[in-house]
Amino acid sequence: MTKEELAEKLGLSEPDINALRQAVVTKAFEESPGKRALLLIGPYPFLVIGSIVEVNSDYLVIEAEITNVSELDDEIFRIHIDNIEVFYIEEDGKPIPDIRDVTL
């Protein structure tokens, strides 16, 4: 699908790549409440693994299980969609591994 086709499908007047990215990422999270997700957030390389609670406007609400700062584990975060550099939403048969499992 081209940028133009995607923009039209999303109801955008022109293929602004930033608007397309935000719409696609937001939709992916909106369609996945309750699922686990892995996020890398920039500019500081910050890791969050947790359950998607909801999407409010352009913010993702996620209940963190694990972060790269252990004091922040088990907290609820509101993360601006534009700050998410990389994400993976768990799928059936393709779980996010427990990175705390040191027996690997």
PyRosetta script that sets phi, psi and omega in degrees:
from pyrosetta import init, pose_from_sequence

init()
pose = pose_from_sequence("MTKEELAEKLGLSEPDINALRQAVVTKAFEESPGKRALLLIGPYPFLVIGSIVEVNSDYLVIEAEITNVSELDDEIFRIHIDNIEVFYIEEDGKPIPDIRDVTL")
pose.set_psi(1, 134.8)
pose.set_omega(1, -179.8)
pose.set_phi(2, -80.3)
pose.set_psi(2, 165.6)
pose.set_omega(2, 176.2)
pose.set_phi(3, -59.0)
pose.set_psi(3, -40.6)
pose.set_omega(3, -178.6)
pose.set_phi(4, -63.2)
pose.set_psi(4, -45.3)
pose.set_omega(4, 179.5)
pose.set_phi(5, -64.2)
pose.set_psi(5, -41.5)
pose.set_omega(5, 179.4)
pose.set_phi(6, -65.9)
pose.set_psi(6, -42.1)
pose.set_omega(6, 177.9)
pose.set_phi(7, -59.9)
pose.set_psi(7, -43.9)
pose.set_omega(7, 179.4)
pose.set_phi(8, -63.6)
pose.set_psi(8, -43.9)
pose.set_omega(8, -179.9)
pose.set_phi(9, -62.5)
pose.set_psi(9, -34.7)
pose.set_omega(9, -179.6)
pose.set_phi(10, -86.9)
pose.set_psi(10, -0.8)
pose.set_omega(10, 178.0)
pose.set_phi(11, 79.1)
pose.set_psi(11, 23.6)
pose.set_omega(11, 178.6)
pose.set_phi(12, -95.1)
pose.set_psi(12, 143.5)
pose.set_omega(12, -174.9)
pose.set_phi(13, -73.7)
pose.set_psi(13, -26.5)
pose.set_omega(13, 178.4)
pose.set_phi(14, -145.3)
pose.set_psi(14, 159.4)
pose.set_omega(14, -176.0)
pose.set_phi(15, -80.2)
pose.set_psi(15, 66.8)
pose.set_omega(15, 174.5)
pose.set_phi(16, -74.7)
pose.set_psi(16, 113.9)
pose.set_omega(16, -173.3)
pose.set_phi(17, -60.1)
pose.set_psi(17, -34.8)
pose.set_omega(17, 178.7)
pose.set_phi(18, -68.9)
pose.set_psi(18, -41.0)
pose.set_omega(18, 177.3)
pose.set_phi(19, -66.0)
pose.set_psi(19, -39.5)
pose.set_omega(19, 177.8)
pose.set_phi(20, -62.5)
pose.set_psi(20, -47.2)
pose.set_omega(20, -179.9)
pose.set_phi(21, -59.0)
pose.set_psi(21, -48.6)
pose.set_omega(21, -178.3)
pose.set_phi(22, -61.8)
pose.set_psi(22, -41.6)
pose.set_omega(22, -179.7)
pose.set_phi(23, -64.8)
pose.set_psi(23, -43.5)
pose.set_omega(23, -177.8)
pose.set_phi(24, -68.7)
pose.set_psi(24, -44.2)
pose.set_omega(24, 179.9)
pose.set_phi(25, -65.8)
pose.set_psi(25, -44.6)
pose.set_omega(25, 178.6)
pose.set_phi(26, -58.6)
pose.set_psi(26, -45.8)
pose.set_omega(26, -179.6)
pose.set_phi(27, -61.5)
pose.set_psi(27, -41.1)
pose.set_omega(27, 179.7)
pose.set_phi(28, -59.3)
pose.set_psi(28, -41.9)
pose.set_omega(28, 179.5)
pose.set_phi(29, -75.4)
pose.set_psi(29, -37.1)
pose.set_omega(29, 178.6)
pose.set_phi(30, -61.4)
pose.set_psi(30, -32.4)
pose.set_omega(30, -178.5)
pose.set_phi(31, -85.5)
pose.set_psi(31, 4.6)
pose.set_omega(31, -172.6)
pose.set_phi(32, -131.0)
pose.set_psi(32, 34.8)
pose.set_omega(32, 179.6)
pose.set_phi(33, -61.6)
pose.set_psi(33, 139.6)
pose.set_omega(33, 180.0)
pose.set_phi(34, 88.3)
pose.set_psi(34, -18.2)
pose.set_omega(34, 178.8)
pose.set_phi(35, -79.3)
pose.set_psi(35, 157.0)
pose.set_omega(35, 176.1)
pose.set_phi(36, -85.5)
pose.set_psi(36, 148.4)
pose.set_omega(36, 179.6)
pose.set_phi(37, -140.3)
pose.set_psi(37, 151.0)
pose.set_omega(37, 172.7)
pose.set_phi(38, -112.8)
pose.set_psi(38, 128.0)
pose.set_omega(38, -178.8)
pose.set_phi(39, -125.3)
pose.set_psi(39, 140.2)
pose.set_omega(39, 166.0)
pose.set_phi(40, -114.7)
pose.set_psi(40, 125.6)
pose.set_omega(40, -174.5)
pose.set_phi(41, -115.7)
pose.set_psi(41, 133.2)
pose.set_omega(41, 177.3)
pose.set_phi(42, -102.5)
pose.set_psi(42, 170.7)
pose.set_omega(42, 2.4)
pose.set_phi(43, -77.8)
pose.set_psi(43, -30.2)
pose.set_omega(43, 175.0)
pose.set_phi(44, -74.6)
pose.set_psi(44, 129.9)
pose.set_omega(44, -178.8)
pose.set_phi(45, -66.8)
pose.set_psi(45, 96.8)
pose.set_omega(45, -176.1)
pose.set_phi(46, -115.6)
pose.set_psi(46, 133.0)
pose.set_omega(46, -176.9)
pose.set_phi(47, -110.5)
pose.set_psi(47, 134.4)
pose.set_omega(47, 173.4)
pose.set_phi(48, -134.4)
pose.set_psi(48, 128.7)
pose.set_omega(48, 170.3)
pose.set_phi(49, -121.6)
pose.set_psi(49, 126.1)
pose.set_omega(49, -179.1)
pose.set_phi(50, -174.9)
pose.set_psi(50, -170.8)
pose.set_omega(50, -177.7)
pose.set_phi(51, -97.6)
pose.set_psi(51, 133.9)
pose.set_omega(51, 178.1)
pose.set_phi(52, -71.5)
pose.set_psi(52, 124.6)
pose.set_omega(52, 178.4)
pose.set_phi(53, -92.1)
pose.set_psi(53, -54.8)
pose.set_omega(53, -179.3)
pose.set_phi(54, -170.8)
pose.set_psi(54, 173.0)
pose.set_omega(54, 172.8)
pose.set_phi(55, -118.9)
pose.set_psi(55, 125.1)
pose.set_omega(55, 175.2)
pose.set_phi(56, -114.4)
pose.set_psi(56, 109.2)
pose.set_omega(56, -178.3)
pose.set_phi(57, 56.9)
pose.set_psi(57, -114.0)
pose.set_omega(57, 179.5)
pose.set_phi(58, -111.7)
pose.set_psi(58, 30.5)
pose.set_omega(58, 175.3)
pose.set_phi(59, -119.7)
pose.set_psi(59, 136.6)
pose.set_omega(59, 173.6)
pose.set_phi(60, -96.1)
pose.set_psi(60, 130.8)
pose.set_omega(60, 173.5)
pose.set_phi(61, -103.0)
pose.set_psi(61, 122.1)
pose.set_omega(61, -177.1)
pose.set_phi(62, -134.4)
pose.set_psi(62, 136.3)
pose.set_omega(62, 176.2)
pose.set_phi(63, -92.2)
pose.set_psi(63, 107.2)
pose.set_omega(63, -173.8)
pose.set_phi(64, -73.2)
pose.set_psi(64, 135.9)
pose.set_omega(64, 169.6)
pose.set_phi(65, -96.3)
pose.set_psi(65, -45.5)
pose.set_omega(65, -174.8)
pose.set_phi(66, -136.2)
pose.set_psi(66, 138.7)
pose.set_omega(66, 170.4)
pose.set_phi(67, -133.3)
pose.set_psi(67, 173.8)
pose.set_omega(67, 176.5)
pose.set_phi(68, -84.4)
pose.set_psi(68, 3.7)
pose.set_omega(68, 173.0)
pose.set_phi(69, -122.7)
pose.set_psi(69, 99.7)
pose.set_omega(69, -169.7)
pose.set_phi(70, -56.6)
pose.set_psi(70, -26.6)
pose.set_omega(70, 178.3)
pose.set_phi(71, -65.8)
pose.set_psi(71, -18.2)
pose.set_omega(71, -179.5)
pose.set_phi(72, -98.9)
pose.set_psi(72, -1.7)
pose.set_omega(72, 176.1)
pose.set_phi(73, -58.7)
pose.set_psi(73, 147.5)
pose.set_omega(73, 177.3)
pose.set_phi(74, 68.2)
pose.set_psi(74, 18.5)
pose.set_omega(74, 176.2)
pose.set_phi(75, -99.8)
pose.set_psi(75, 163.8)
pose.set_omega(75, 175.2)
pose.set_phi(76, -103.4)
pose.set_psi(76, 131.0)
pose.set_omega(76, -177.3)
pose.set_phi(77, -117.9)
pose.set_psi(77, 145.0)
pose.set_omega(77, 167.6)
pose.set_phi(78, -108.7)
pose.set_psi(78, 113.9)
pose.set_omega(78, -174.8)
pose.set_phi(79, -117.0)
pose.set_psi(79, 127.7)
pose.set_omega(79, 177.8)
pose.set_phi(80, -67.9)
pose.set_psi(80, 131.8)
pose.set_omega(80, -176.8)
pose.set_phi(81, -54.1)
pose.set_psi(81, -37.6)
pose.set_omega(81, -178.3)
pose.set_phi(82, -65.9)
pose.set_psi(82, -19.4)
pose.set_omega(82, -179.7)
pose.set_phi(83, -86.4)
pose.set_psi(83, -7.3)
pose.set_omega(83, 179.8)
pose.set_phi(84, -83.5)
pose.set_psi(84, 113.8)
pose.set_omega(84, -179.2)
pose.set_phi(85, -85.2)
pose.set_psi(85, -42.6)
pose.set_omega(85, -177.4)
pose.set_phi(86, -141.4)
pose.set_psi(86, 141.1)
pose.set_omega(86, 175.1)
pose.set_phi(87, -147.8)
pose.set_psi(87, 156.4)
pose.set_omega(87, 173.8)
pose.set_phi(88, -140.7)
pose.set_psi(88, 127.0)
pose.set_omega(88, 176.3)
pose.set_phi(89, -104.0)
pose.set_psi(89, 125.1)
pose.set_omega(89, -176.0)
pose.set_phi(90, -54.6)
pose.set_psi(90, 139.5)
pose.set_omega(90, 177.1)
pose.set_phi(91, -121.6)
pose.set_psi(91, 159.8)
pose.set_omega(91, 176.2)
pose.set_phi(92, -56.7)
pose.set_psi(92, 129.9)
pose.set_omega(92, 178.7)
pose.set_phi(93, 78.8)
pose.set_psi(93, -2.2)
pose.set_omega(93, 179.6)
pose.set_phi(94, -133.8)
pose.set_psi(94, 66.4)
pose.set_omega(94, -176.5)
pose.set_phi(95, -75.0)
pose.set_psi(95, 159.3)
pose.set_omega(95, 171.9)
pose.set_phi(96, -79.3)
pose.set_psi(96, 124.8)
pose.set_omega(96, -177.7)
pose.set_phi(97, -68.8)
pose.set_psi(97, 155.0)
pose.set_omega(97, 176.6)
pose.set_phi(98, -77.9)
pose.set_psi(98, 105.5)
pose.set_omega(98, -176.8)
pose.set_phi(99, -75.1)
pose.set_psi(99, -7.6)
pose.set_omega(99, 176.4)
pose.set_phi(100, -84.6)
pose.set_psi(100, -11.5)
pose.set_omega(100, -179.5)
pose.set_phi(101, -73.7)
pose.set_psi(101, 103.0)
pose.set_omega(101, -176.3)
pose.set_phi(102, -87.2)
pose.set_psi(102, 0.8)
pose.set_omega(102, -179.0)
pose.set_phi(103, -84.5)
pose.set_psi(103, 1.6)
pose.set_omega(103, -177.6)
pose.set_phi(104, -66.5)
pose.dump_pdb("model.pdb")
